[in-house]
Amino acid sequence: MSSQEVKEAVGNIDRLVRPRSIAIIGASDKKGALGTSVLENLERLGYTGDIYLINPKRDEISGRPCLKSPADLPENIDAAVLAIPRAFVLDAIRSLAERKCGSAVIFSAGFAEAGEEGLEEQRQIGEIAQVAGMIVEGPNCLGCVNYIDQVGLTFVESPTPALGDRDGVAIVSQSGAMAAVLASNLIARDVGVSYSVSTGNEAASGVEDYVEYMISDTPSKVIAMIVEQFRNPARFLKLAQKARKTGKPIVLLHPGRSEAAAESAATHTGAMAGDYRVMQTKVERAGIIVVKSLEELGDVVEIAARSPGLPKGGCVVLTESGAFKALTLDLCEDIGLGLPVLTDENAPALRAAMPDFVAVSNPVDMTAQALVDPDMYKRTMSALVSDDRFGSIVLGIIQTDDSTTDKKFPPIINALKELQSTKPIIFAGVDEGGIVRQSHIDGLRAQGTPYFPSPDRAMRAIAALTAYTSRDVTVSDKPPLKAASLRKSGVVPEYLAKQVLGPLGVPFPKSILSKTPEEAVEAAEQLGFPVVLKAQSAALSHKSDAGGVIVGVKTADEVKAGWNQMVRSVGAYTSGLKLDGILVEAMGARGVELIIGAKNEPGWGPVILAGFGGVQAEIYQDVRLLAPDLTKDAIIAELNLLKGARLLNGFRGSPPVDLEAVADIIMIVGQLLLGEARIREIDLNPVVVYPKG
């Protein structure tokens, strides 16, 4: 989409979500009918613009006159809602385009999701809309709601509280049902919602268009997304970077994680770098917070929307139970949430705020002392608010019953009022069934403190936000690389791949391609025994599966025997396969086996895979997916997040391996993928790593 097309799309979205005139095609007064519900929503919300009702069988509905056809509409109305069966949609869209309508919402299903005929009609809708410069939301959507101006172009009857002067959350979802559920979830927590848009099948506008609009919308502080498929990934990644630079977090729920495990591909890299994992790597690099459940989406969004700032760096937990302290330490280790260590010596302000018999630690166990000394909440929070080691504070408070909470909540709320912390302070009830008056929860929220009934949920949301704020966005200064010689298409066998990668700096053992057993013997004697024999063919991505690898060949006779054995094995594995030859390679010493691969995913671009390799690579899948433009330090940090990272750093007395050399190879592969869009995948397995030097 060109910059002019983007500008026009964003302008027409304004006509969709802030319309001054609306047509309801398929208007009705039948209770429960879609057209009826749309009109009821507009009247309930006090819409004051022009409303045109269209029903060929009625002269008036609810005291409002009816037109017979979309062709009877005046020119340049802002928005039309199509509450009609699929069979009539295409003609209605043509009429709206002729009348220069700015936007349309199509509720009807049965288009691309229903077969070829529906797909063709959806394609025609897109063409008509593009020519006319008309934004079309849907088909197969639930419409949109503008909570700022109180305009609801939807048939869903749900609470639509006005945003007022608060910051809001903009919801952009392909699923209309999930958009409505998330909006209800946030409204129930008294989190302001600015817009809710369901894009449905995206015939003529997609999530990227609405995100572009929401980034520029001042009241929308956070953007929450539920997306099953990005139709324009490259544009979305640019928008994500723009949103991050403007300080507007985007939180994404993307269903479909389990499908990646079933994906099959020609290489280890393809099998392990599934669609979801590629998407996650790319969007997180661009500045998106990815969550795994609808519940987590609401939790992360609430903290981002309500708190005065986002969590950064370390977290500190105030609690009233030694056992809960231990549980918190376990949980935070599992989710990667850092809890900087506190002691009497390194936290004098906290030490002074607490009774002598309570040891200073993190989590801070206040015991039950605050019940008899309510000012303790303020003293401890004050000491932590001013401590730069912490970017977030969690109050893990035991609630029990209304008598107990009546004693605890007022001093906590008063402390929040007086402290006016710029750091997020999150309340997490330890006992979810504890009785808490709504007025107490409202009091916390009024001070920018989210209330969570569960500490587990609060901690996970903080961990997600802390990972976002601490993410290294530094880009490597290494330029893209071009391959000197590269096949125009097809799989490149190992011996030719080494001719591409070797000159770029990827180190390989010395090797010679042989065409006959005699050439193989000559090559082995030149390289020096022992050697490795490898069958070479573009059709053998997994040579070991076909008996195409023999290691530890020590004599000329073994070379000849190995040659014959290999030819038989490969022939039995794939009938009629013709080998390019057999690669004779110097056999290296044993070391730690890694895999380094790359995948150029259509739409998303390149991603690098690195982790533990060898023949077990796909079994254990201890790998990290990396952006291709990471710095060397960032790559090493990622390698140290592998489950088996201790094997790289001197496990049981063995010397640490040369991680910098591994990072160098990863950077070269990344540079090559950035410079050569023709390369679909690269698979280096195993990469044998030795100690430094």
C-alpha positions as CSV (number, residue, x, y, z in Angstrom):
1,M,0.0,0.0,0.0
2,S,1.4,3.4,-1.0
3,S,1.7,6.3,1.4
4,Q,-1.2,8.0,-0.4
5,E,-3.3,4.9,-0.1
6,V,-2.5,4.7,3.6
7,K,-3.5,8.3,4.1
8,E,-6.8,7.8,2.3
9,A,-7.5,4.6,4.3
10,V,-6.9,6.3,7.6
11,G,-9.1,9.2,6.5
12,N,-11.9,6.9,5.6
13,I,-11.6,5.0,8.9
14,D,-12.4,8.4,10.5
15,R,-15.6,8.4,8.5
16,L,-16.3,4.8,9.7
17,V,-15.7,5.2,13.4
18,R,-16.8,8.9,13.7
19,P,-19.6,9.1,11.2
20,R,-21.8,12.2,10.9
21,S,-24.3,10.2,8.8
22,I,-25.2,6.5,8.9
23,A,-27.3,4.2,6.6
24,I,-28.8,0.9,7.9
25,I,-29.4,-1.3,5.0
26,G,-31.7,-4.0,6.1
27,A,-33.3,-1.9,8.8
28,S,-36.1,-3.6,10.8
29,D,-38.3,-3.3,13.9
30,K,-38.3,-7.1,14.5
31,K,-36.9,-7.8,17.9
32,G,-33.5,-9.4,17.7
33,A,-32.9,-8.6,14.0
34,L,-29.5,-7.3,13.2
35,G,-30.8,-4.0,11.7
36,T,-33.0,-3.5,14.7
37,S,-30.1,-4.0,17.1
38,V,-27.9,-1.5,15.2
39,L,-30.7,1.2,15.4
40,E,-31.3,0.5,19.1
41,N,-27.6,0.8,19.9
42,L,-27.4,4.1,18.1
43,E,-30.5,5.5,19.8
44,R,-29.4,4.2,23.2
45,L,-26.0,5.9,22.9
46,G,-27.7,9.1,21.8
47,Y,-26.3,9.4,18.3
48,T,-27.2,12.8,16.9
49,G,-26.1,12.5,13.3
50,D,-28.3,11.7,10.3
51,I,-29.7,8.1,10.2
52,Y,-31.1,6.6,6.9
53,L,-33.1,3.4,7.1
54,I,-33.4,1.2,4.0
55,N,-36.0,-1.5,3.7
56,P,-37.8,-2.1,0.4
57,K,-40.9,-3.4,2.2
58,R,-41.4,-0.6,4.7
59,D,-42.2,3.1,4.5
60,E,-41.2,3.8,8.1
61,I,-39.7,2.1,11.1
62,S,-40.0,3.3,14.7
63,G,-41.2,6.7,13.4
64,R,-38.3,7.1,11.0
65,P,-38.9,7.1,7.2
66,C,-37.5,4.3,5.1
67,L,-35.8,4.4,1.7
68,K,-36.3,1.5,-0.7
69,S,-32.7,1.0,-1.9
70,P,-29.1,2.1,-1.3
71,A,-29.4,3.9,-4.7
72,D,-31.9,6.3,-3.0
73,L,-29.3,7.5,-0.5
74,P,-27.9,11.0,-0.8
75,E,-24.3,11.2,-1.9
76,N,-21.3,11.2,0.6
77,I,-22.9,9.7,3.6
78,D,-20.1,8.6,6.0
79,A,-21.0,5.0,6.9
80,A,-23.4,2.3,5.8
81,V,-24.2,-0.9,7.9
82,L,-25.2,-3.9,5.8
83,A,-27.5,-6.1,7.9
84,I,-28.6,-8.2,4.9
85,P,-28.1,-11.7,3.6
86,R,-24.9,-12.4,1.6
87,A,-26.8,-12.7,-1.7
88,F,-27.6,-9.0,-1.6
89,V,-24.3,-7.6,-0.4
90,L,-22.4,-7.2,-3.6
91,D,-25.2,-5.1,-5.3
92,A,-25.5,-3.0,-2.2
93,I,-21.7,-2.3,-2.2
94,R,-21.9,-1.3,-5.9
95,S,-24.7,1.2,-5.1
96,L,-22.9,2.6,-2.1
97,A,-19.8,3.2,-4.2
98,E,-21.9,5.0,-6.8
99,R,-23.3,7.2,-4.1
100,K,-19.7,8.0,-2.9
101,C,-20.3,6.4,0.6
102,G,-17.2,6.7,2.8
103,S,-17.3,3.4,4.5
104,A,-19.4,0.2,5.0
105,V,-19.8,-2.5,7.6
106,I,-20.7,-6.0,6.4
107,F,-22.1,-8.4,9.0
108,S,-22.9,-11.2,6.6
109,A,-20.9,-14.4,6.6
110,G,-20.4,-17.0,3.8
111,F,-17.7,-15.3,1.8
112,A,-14.0,-16.4,1.7
113,E,-14.6,-18.9,4.5
114,A,-17.4,-20.7,2.6
115,G,-15.8,-21.6,-0.7
116,E,-14.9,-20.4,-4.2
117,E,-18.1,-18.5,-4.9
118,G,-17.9,-16.6,-1.7
119,L,-14.2,-15.9,-2.2
120,E,-14.9,-14.4,-5.6
121,E,-17.6,-12.2,-4.3
122,Q,-15.3,-11.0,-1.5
123,R,-12.6,-10.3,-4.0
124,Q,-15.1,-8.1,-6.0
125,I,-16.0,-6.2,-2.8
126,G,-12.4,-5.4,-2.4
127,E,-12.0,-4.2,-6.0
128,I,-15.1,-2.0,-5.8
129,A,-14.0,-0.5,-2.5
130,Q,-10.5,0.2,-3.8
131,V,-11.7,2.0,-6.9
132,A,-14.2,4.0,-4.9
133,G,-11.8,4.8,-2.0
134,M,-14.3,3.3,0.4
135,I,-13.3,1.5,3.6
136,V,-15.1,-1.8,4.1
137,E,-15.1,-3.5,7.5
138,G,-15.7,-7.2,7.1
139,P,-17.5,-9.2,5.8
140,N,-18.2,-11.6,8.5
141,C,-17.6,-9.1,11.3
142,L,-19.4,-7.7,14.3
143,G,-18.8,-4.1,13.5
144,C,-17.2,-1.4,15.5
145,V,-17.8,0.8,18.6
146,N,-16.4,4.3,19.2
147,Y,-16.5,4.8,23.0
148,I,-15.2,8.3,22.7
149,D,-18.1,9.8,20.7
150,Q,-20.5,7.0,21.7
151,V,-21.2,5.5,18.2
152,G,-21.9,1.8,17.9
153,L,-22.1,0.3,14.4
154,T,-22.7,-3.2,15.8
155,F,-25.6,-5.5,16.5
156,V,-24.0,-6.6,19.8
157,E,-25.8,-5.3,22.8
158,S,-23.1,-4.7,25.4
159,P,-22.1,-2.0,27.9
160,T,-20.6,1.0,26.1
161,P,-19.5,3.4,28.8
162,A,-18.2,6.8,27.5
163,L,-14.4,7.1,27.7
164,G,-14.6,10.7,28.9
165,D,-11.3,12.3,29.6
166,R,-9.5,9.1,30.4
167,D,-6.9,7.3,28.4
168,G,-8.3,4.3,26.6
169,V,-7.5,0.9,25.1
170,A,-8.1,0.5,21.4
171,I,-9.2,-3.1,20.4
172,V,-8.4,-4.3,16.9
173,S,-9.5,-7.9,16.4
174,Q,-10.2,-10.2,13.4
175,S,-12.7,-12.1,15.7
176,G,-15.7,-10.0,16.5
177,A,-16.7,-12.3,19.3
178,M,-13.3,-12.0,21.0
179,A,-13.3,-8.2,20.5
180,A,-16.6,-8.1,22.4
181,V,-15.4,-10.4,25.1
182,L,-12.2,-8.4,25.6
183,A,-14.2,-5.1,25.7
184,S,-16.5,-6.5,28.3
185,N,-13.6,-7.8,30.3
186,L,-11.9,-4.4,30.4
187,I,-15.1,-2.5,31.1
188,A,-15.8,-4.8,34.0
189,R,-12.4,-3.8,35.4
190,D,-13.2,-0.1,34.8
191,V,-10.5,0.2,32.2
192,G,-11.4,2.8,29.6
193,V,-11.9,1.6,26.0
194,S,-11.6,4.0,23.1
195,Y,-12.5,1.9,20.1
196,S,-13.4,-1.7,19.4
197,V,-13.1,-2.8,15.7
198,S,-13.6,-6.3,14.4
199,T,-12.1,-6.7,10.9
200,G,-13.6,-10.1,10.0
201,N,-12.5,-11.4,6.6
202,E,-10.8,-8.1,5.6
203,A,-12.0,-7.8,2.1
204,A,-11.0,-4.1,1.8
205,S,-9.4,-3.1,5.1
206,G,-7.2,-5.0,7.5
207,V,-5.8,-4.8,11.0
208,E,-2.9,-2.8,9.7
209,D,-5.2,0.0,8.6
210,Y,-6.8,0.3,12.0
211,V,-3.5,0.1,13.9
212,E,-2.3,3.0,11.7
213,Y,-5.3,4.9,12.8
214,M,-5.0,4.1,16.5
215,I,-1.3,5.0,16.6
216,S,-2.3,8.5,15.7
217,D,-5.4,8.6,18.0
218,T,-4.4,10.5,21.2
219,P,-7.0,9.0,23.6
220,S,-5.8,5.4,22.7
221,K,-2.9,4.8,25.1
222,V,-2.7,1.1,24.4
223,I,-3.6,-1.1,21.4
224,A,-4.9,-4.6,22.1
225,M,-5.0,-7.0,19.2
226,I,-6.4,-10.5,18.5
227,V,-5.1,-11.6,15.1
228,E,-5.2,-15.1,13.5
229,Q,-3.4,-14.1,10.3
230,F,-1.5,-11.0,9.2
231,R,-2.2,-10.3,5.6
232,N,0.5,-7.6,5.3
233,P,3.3,-8.5,7.8
234,A,5.9,-6.1,6.4
235,R,3.6,-3.1,6.9
236,F,2.5,-4.3,10.3
237,L,6.2,-4.6,11.4
238,K,6.8,-1.0,10.4
239,L,3.7,0.1,12.3
240,A,4.9,-1.8,15.4
241,Q,8.2,0.1,15.3
242,K,6.3,3.4,14.9
243,A,4.1,2.6,17.8
244,R,7.0,1.7,20.0
245,K,8.8,5.0,19.1
246,T,5.7,6.9,20.0
247,G,5.4,5.1,23.4
248,K,2.1,3.3,22.5
249,P,2.3,-0.4,23.5
250,I,0.7,-3.0,21.2
251,V,-0.3,-6.2,23.0
252,L,-1.0,-9.1,20.7
253,L,-2.9,-12.4,21.2
254,H,-2.2,-14.7,18.1
255,P,-4.1,-18.0,18.2
256,G,-2.4,-21.0,16.5
257,R,0.7,-21.8,18.5
258,S,0.1,-25.6,18.4
259,E,0.0,-25.7,14.6
260,A,3.8,-24.9,14.5
261,A,4.6,-28.3,16.1
262,A,2.9,-30.1,13.2
263,E,4.6,-28.3,10.4
264,S,6.9,-30.4,8.3
265,A,9.7,-29.1,6.1
266,A,12.8,-30.2,4.2
267,T,15.3,-29.1,6.9
268,H,15.6,-29.1,10.6
269,T,15.3,-25.3,10.5
270,G,12.0,-25.4,8.6
271,A,10.6,-28.0,11.0
272,M,11.5,-26.1,14.1
273,A,10.9,-22.5,13.0
274,G,7.1,-22.8,12.5
275,D,4.9,-20.0,11.4
276,Y,3.9,-18.9,14.9
277,R,7.4,-18.8,16.2
278,V,8.6,-16.8,13.2
279,M,5.8,-14.4,13.7
280,Q,6.5,-14.1,17.4
281,T,10.2,-13.4,16.8
282,K,9.6,-10.8,14.2
283,V,6.8,-8.9,16.0
284,E,8.6,-8.9,19.3
285,R,11.7,-7.5,17.6
286,A,9.5,-4.8,16.2
287,G,8.2,-3.9,19.6
288,I,5.1,-6.0,20.2
289,I,4.1,-7.7,23.5
290,V,2.9,-11.2,22.7
291,V,0.6,-12.9,25.2
292,K,-0.7,-16.5,25.2
293,S,-4.3,-16.2,26.5
294,L,-7.3,-13.9,26.5
295,E,-6.9,-13.5,30.3
296,E,-3.2,-12.5,30.0
297,L,-4.2,-10.0,27.2
298,G,-6.6,-8.3,29.6
299,D,-4.1,-8.4,32.4
300,V,-1.2,-6.9,30.5
301,V,-3.4,-4.3,28.9
302,E,-4.9,-3.2,32.2
303,I,-1.4,-2.5,33.8
304,A,-0.3,-0.7,30.6
305,A,-3.4,1.4,30.5
306,R,-3.9,2.2,34.2
307,S,-0.5,2.5,35.6
308,P,1.5,5.8,35.5
309,G,4.4,4.1,33.8
310,L,5.3,0.6,32.5
311,P,7.3,-1.8,34.7
312,K,11.0,-1.7,34.1
313,G,14.0,-3.6,35.5
314,G,13.5,-5.4,38.8
315,C,10.3,-6.0,40.7
316,V,9.8,-6.0,44.5
317,V,7.0,-7.8,46.3
318,L,5.4,-6.8,49.6
319,T,3.6,-9.7,51.3
320,E,2.5,-10.9,54.7
321,S,3.4,-14.6,54.6
322,G,6.7,-16.4,54.6
323,A,5.2,-19.3,52.7
324,F,3.9,-17.0,50.0
325,K,7.3,-15.4,49.8
326,A,8.8,-18.8,48.9
327,L,6.0,-19.4,46.3
328,T,6.7,-16.0,44.8
329,L,10.4,-16.8,44.4
330,D,9.5,-20.1,42.6
331,L,7.0,-18.4,40.3
332,C,9.3,-15.5,39.4
333,E,12.2,-17.9,38.5
334,D,9.8,-19.8,36.2
335,I,8.5,-16.7,34.4
336,G,11.8,-14.8,34.3
337,L,10.8,-11.9,36.5
338,G,13.8,-10.5,38.3
339,L,13.6,-9.9,42.0
340,P,16.7,-7.9,43.0
341,V,18.1,-9.1,46.4
342,L,17.4,-7.0,49.4
343,T,19.3,-7.2,52.7
344,D,19.7,-5.1,55.9
345,E,22.9,-3.7,54.5
346,N,21.9,-2.7,50.9
347,A,18.4,-1.4,51.8
348,P,18.8,1.0,54.8
349,A,15.6,2.9,54.1
350,L,13.5,-0.3,54.1
351,R,15.3,-1.5,57.2
352,A,14.4,1.7,59.0
353,A,10.7,1.3,57.9
354,M,10.3,-2.2,59.3
355,P,10.3,-3.7,62.8
356,D,13.6,-5.0,64.1
357,F,12.4,-8.6,64.2
358,V,11.5,-8.7,60.5
359,A,14.4,-9.5,58.2
360,V,14.8,-7.4,55.0
361,S,14.4,-9.5,51.8
362,N,12.7,-9.6,48.5
363,P,9.9,-10.5,48.6
364,V,9.5,-8.4,51.7
365,D,7.6,-10.4,54.4
366,M,5.8,-7.8,56.6
367,T,4.2,-10.6,58.6
368,A,0.9,-9.6,60.2
369,Q,2.5,-6.5,61.8
370,A,0.7,-4.0,59.6
371,L,-2.6,-5.0,61.2
372,V,-1.4,-3.4,64.4
373,D,0.8,-0.8,62.7
374,P,-1.1,0.3,59.5
375,D,1.4,3.0,58.8
376,M,3.9,0.2,57.9
377,Y,2.3,0.0,54.4
378,K,3.2,3.6,53.7
379,R,6.7,3.4,55.2
380,T,7.7,0.3,53.3
381,M,6.2,1.5,50.0
382,S,7.9,4.9,50.4
383,A,11.3,3.2,50.8
384,L,10.8,1.1,47.7
385,V,9.3,3.9,45.5
386,S,12.5,5.8,45.9
387,D,14.8,2.8,45.2
388,D,16.0,2.8,41.6
389,R,16.6,-0.9,41.6
390,F,12.8,-1.5,41.2
391,G,10.6,-0.5,38.4
392,S,7.5,-2.1,39.7
393,I,6.0,-2.9,43.1
394,V,3.5,-5.7,43.9
395,L,1.4,-5.7,47.0
396,G,0.7,-9.4,47.7
397,I,-1.9,-8.8,50.4
398,I,-4.0,-11.4,52.3
399,Q,-7.7,-10.3,52.2
400,T,-9.7,-13.0,54.1
401,D,-12.9,-11.2,54.9
402,D,-14.5,-7.7,54.9
403,S,-13.4,-7.0,58.5
404,T,-9.8,-7.6,57.6
405,T,-9.9,-5.7,54.3
406,D,-11.6,-2.8,56.0
407,K,-8.5,-2.5,58.2
408,K,-5.9,-3.0,55.4
409,F,-7.2,-1.2,52.3
410,P,-7.8,2.4,53.7
411,P,-4.1,2.8,54.8
412,I,-2.9,1.3,51.6
413,I,-5.1,3.6,49.5
414,N,-4.0,6.6,51.6
415,A,-0.4,5.7,51.1
416,L,-0.9,5.5,47.4
417,K,-2.5,9.0,47.4
418,E,0.4,10.5,49.3
419,L,3.2,8.8,47.5
420,Q,1.9,9.5,43.9
421,S,4.4,6.9,42.6
422,T,5.5,7.2,39.0
423,K,6.3,3.5,39.2
424,P,3.5,1.0,38.7
425,I,2.2,-0.4,42.0
426,I,0.0,-3.5,41.5
427,F,-2.3,-4.9,44.1
428,A,-2.5,-8.7,44.0
429,G,-4.8,-10.5,46.5
430,V,-3.2,-13.6,47.7
431,D,-6.6,-15.3,48.5
432,E,-8.8,-15.0,45.5
433,G,-11.9,-15.7,47.5
434,G,-11.2,-13.0,50.0
435,I,-14.1,-10.6,50.5
436,V,-13.3,-7.0,49.3
437,R,-15.7,-4.2,49.1
438,Q,-16.0,-2.7,45.6
439,S,-15.3,0.8,47.1
440,H,-11.9,-0.5,48.2
441,I,-11.1,-1.8,44.7
442,D,-12.4,1.5,43.2
443,G,-10.1,3.4,45.6
444,L,-7.0,1.5,44.4
445,R,-7.9,2.0,40.7
446,A,-8.5,5.7,41.3
447,Q,-4.8,5.9,42.2
448,G,-3.6,4.1,39.1
449,T,-3.2,0.8,40.9
450,P,-4.7,-2.2,39.1
451,Y,-6.4,-4.8,41.3
452,F,-5.8,-8.5,40.7
453,P,-7.5,-11.3,42.5
454,S,-4.5,-13.6,41.8
455,P,-0.8,-12.9,42.3
456,D,0.1,-15.4,39.6
457,R,-1.7,-13.4,37.0
458,A,-0.3,-10.1,38.2
459,M,3.3,-11.4,38.1
460,R,3.0,-12.9,34.6
461,A,1.6,-9.7,33.3
462,I,4.4,-7.7,34.9
463,A,7.0,-10.1,33.5
464,A,5.6,-9.6,30.0
465,L,5.7,-5.8,30.3
466,T,9.2,-5.8,31.9
467,A,10.5,-8.0,29.0
468,Y,9.0,-5.4,26.6
469,T,10.6,-2.4,28.3
470,S,14.0,-4.1,28.8
471,R,14.2,-5.5,25.2
472,D,17.4,-4.6,23.4
473,V,16.4,-2.9,20.2
474,T,19.9,-2.1,19.1
475,V,20.5,-3.0,15.4
476,S,23.8,-4.5,14.2
477,D,25.8,-2.2,12.0
478,K,26.9,-5.1,9.8
479,P,25.7,-4.5,6.2
480,P,23.7,-7.1,4.2
481,L,25.8,-9.6,2.2
482,K,25.5,-10.9,-1.4
483,A,26.4,-14.4,-2.5
484,A,29.0,-14.7,-5.2
485,S,27.5,-17.8,-6.7
486,L,24.0,-19.0,-6.1
487,R,21.7,-21.4,-8.0
488,K,18.6,-19.7,-9.5
489,S,16.3,-22.2,-7.9
490,G,16.1,-25.5,-6.0
491,V,18.0,-27.0,-3.1
492,V,21.7,-26.3,-3.0
493,P,23.6,-29.4,-2.0
494,E,26.3,-29.2,0.8
495,Y,29.4,-29.0,-1.4
496,L,28.0,-26.0,-3.4
497,A,26.5,-24.4,-0.3
498,K,30.0,-24.3,1.2
499,Q,31.3,-22.5,-1.9
500,V,28.7,-19.8,-1.1
501,L,29.2,-19.6,2.7
502,G,32.9,-20.2,3.0
503,P,34.1,-17.0,1.2
504,L,31.7,-15.0,3.5
505,G,33.5,-16.2,6.6
506,V,31.7,-19.3,7.7
507,P,34.4,-21.8,8.7
508,F,34.2,-25.4,7.3
509,P,36.6,-28.4,7.6
510,K,38.6,-28.9,4.4
511,S,36.8,-31.1,1.9
512,I,37.0,-32.4,-1.7
513,L,34.2,-33.6,-3.9
514,S,34.9,-37.0,-5.5
515,K,33.2,-38.6,-8.5
516,T,34.7,-42.1,-8.2
517,P,36.0,-44.4,-5.5
518,E,39.6,-43.7,-6.7
519,E,39.1,-39.9,-6.5
520,A,37.7,-40.4,-3.0
521,V,40.9,-42.3,-1.9
522,E,43.1,-39.7,-3.4
523,A,41.1,-36.9,-1.6
524,A,41.3,-38.8,1.7
525,E,45.1,-39.2,1.4
526,Q,45.4,-35.5,0.5
527,L,43.3,-34.4,3.5
528,G,44.7,-37.0,5.9
529,F,42.9,-39.8,7.7
530,P,40.5,-40.1,9.4
531,V,37.9,-38.6,7.1
532,V,34.1,-38.4,6.7
533,L,32.2,-39.4,3.6
534,K,29.0,-37.5,2.7
535,A,26.7,-38.3,-0.2
536,Q,25.9,-35.2,-2.3
537,S,22.6,-34.5,-3.9
538,A,20.0,-31.7,-3.8
539,A,17.5,-34.5,-3.0
540,L,19.3,-35.5,0.2
541,S,18.5,-32.8,2.8
542,H,18.8,-35.4,5.6
543,K,21.8,-37.5,4.4
544,S,22.1,-39.5,7.6
545,D,18.5,-40.9,7.2
546,A,19.5,-42.4,3.9
547,G,22.8,-43.8,5.1
548,G,24.6,-41.0,3.3
549,V,27.1,-40.2,6.1
550,I,30.0,-42.4,7.2
551,V,32.4,-41.0,9.9
552,G,35.8,-42.2,11.1
553,V,37.0,-43.7,7.8
554,K,40.7,-44.6,8.5
555,T,42.2,-46.3,5.4
556,A,42.0,-46.4,1.6
557,D,40.2,-49.7,1.7
558,E,37.6,-48.3,4.1
559,V,37.1,-45.4,1.7
560,K,36.3,-47.8,-1.2
561,A,34.1,-50.0,1.0
562,G,32.3,-46.9,2.4
563,W,31.8,-45.6,-1.1
564,N,30.1,-48.8,-2.3
565,Q,28.0,-49.1,0.9
566,M,26.8,-45.5,0.6
567,V,25.8,-45.8,-3.0
568,R,23.7,-48.9,-2.1
569,S,22.1,-47.3,0.9
570,V,21.2,-44.1,-0.9
571,G,19.8,-46.1,-3.9
572,A,17.6,-48.1,-1.6
573,Y,16.4,-45.0,0.2
574,T,15.4,-43.1,-3.0
575,S,15.1,-45.2,-6.2
576,G,16.7,-43.6,-9.2
577,L,18.6,-41.0,-7.2
578,K,21.7,-39.8,-9.0
579,L,24.5,-38.4,-6.8
580,D,26.6,-35.4,-7.7
581,G,29.4,-37.3,-6.0
582,I,30.7,-38.0,-2.5
583,L,32.3,-35.3,-0.4
584,V,35.4,-36.4,1.4
585,E,35.9,-34.2,4.5
586,A,38.6,-33.9,7.1
587,M,37.2,-35.2,10.4
588,G,37.2,-32.7,13.2
589,A,37.6,-33.3,16.9
590,R,34.5,-33.8,19.1
591,G,32.9,-30.7,20.5
592,V,29.5,-29.2,21.5
593,E,27.1,-29.7,18.6
594,L,24.9,-26.8,17.7
595,I,22.6,-26.0,14.8
596,I,22.5,-22.7,13.0
597,G,19.8,-22.2,10.4
598,A,17.8,-19.5,8.7
599,K,14.4,-19.2,7.2
600,N,13.1,-16.5,4.9
601,E,9.4,-16.5,5.6
602,P,7.2,-14.9,2.9
603,G,5.9,-11.6,4.2
604,W,7.8,-11.7,7.4
605,G,11.3,-11.9,6.1
606,P,14.3,-13.7,7.5
607,V,14.7,-15.2,11.0
608,I,17.7,-17.1,12.4
609,L,17.5,-20.3,14.4
610,A,20.3,-21.3,16.8
611,G,20.6,-24.0,19.5
612,F,21.7,-27.5,20.2
613,G,22.0,-29.6,17.1
614,G,23.1,-33.0,15.8
615,V,20.6,-35.7,14.8
616,Q,18.6,-35.0,18.0
617,A,17.9,-31.4,17.0
618,E,14.2,-31.9,16.2
619,I,13.6,-34.1,19.2
620,Y,14.8,-31.7,21.9
621,Q,14.2,-28.5,20.0
622,D,16.4,-26.5,22.4
623,V,16.7,-23.6,20.1
624,R,16.2,-19.8,20.0
625,L,14.8,-17.9,17.1
626,L,16.6,-14.6,16.5
627,A,16.1,-11.5,14.3
628,P,18.8,-11.3,11.6
629,D,20.0,-7.9,12.7
630,L,21.0,-8.5,16.3
631,T,24.3,-7.4,17.7
632,K,26.9,-9.9,18.8
633,D,26.2,-9.2,22.4
634,A,22.5,-9.7,21.9
635,I,23.1,-13.0,20.1
636,I,25.4,-14.3,22.9
637,A,22.7,-13.3,25.5
638,E,20.1,-15.3,23.5
639,L,22.4,-18.4,23.4
640,N,22.7,-18.2,27.1
641,L,18.9,-18.5,27.4
642,L,19.0,-22.0,25.9
643,K,18.0,-24.8,28.3
644,G,21.4,-26.4,27.9
645,A,23.4,-23.2,28.2
646,R,25.5,-24.6,31.0
647,L,27.1,-26.9,28.4
648,L,28.4,-23.8,26.7
649,N,29.8,-22.2,29.8
650,G,32.0,-24.8,31.4
651,F,29.8,-27.6,32.6
652,R,31.4,-29.9,35.2
653,G,34.9,-28.5,34.7
654,S,34.9,-28.4,30.9
655,P,36.2,-25.2,29.4
656,P,33.6,-22.6,28.1
657,V,33.1,-22.8,24.3
658,D,33.8,-19.9,21.9
659,L,30.4,-18.3,21.9
660,E,31.8,-15.3,20.1
661,A,32.7,-17.5,17.1
662,V,29.2,-18.9,17.1
663,A,27.8,-15.4,17.2
664,D,30.0,-14.4,14.2
665,I,28.5,-17.3,12.1
666,I,25.0,-16.3,13.1
667,M,25.7,-12.7,12.1
668,I,27.0,-13.8,8.7
669,V,24.0,-15.9,8.1
670,G,21.7,-13.0,9.1
671,Q,23.6,-10.6,6.8
672,L,23.3,-13.1,3.9
673,L,19.5,-13.5,4.4
674,L,19.0,-9.8,4.6
675,G,21.0,-9.4,1.4
676,E,19.7,-12.3,-0.6
677,A,15.9,-12.6,-0.7
678,R,16.3,-15.6,-3.0
679,I,17.5,-17.8,-0.2
680,R,14.5,-19.5,1.5
681,E,16.4,-21.6,4.1
682,I,19.9,-22.4,5.3
683,D,20.7,-25.3,7.5
684,L,24.1,-25.8,9.2
685,N,23.9,-28.9,11.3
686,P,26.0,-29.8,13.2
687,V,28.1,-26.7,14.0
688,V,30.8,-28.2,16.2
689,V,32.0,-25.6,18.8
690,Y,35.3,-25.8,20.6
691,P,36.8,-23.8,23.5
692,K,38.3,-20.4,22.7
693,G,41.5,-20.7,20.8
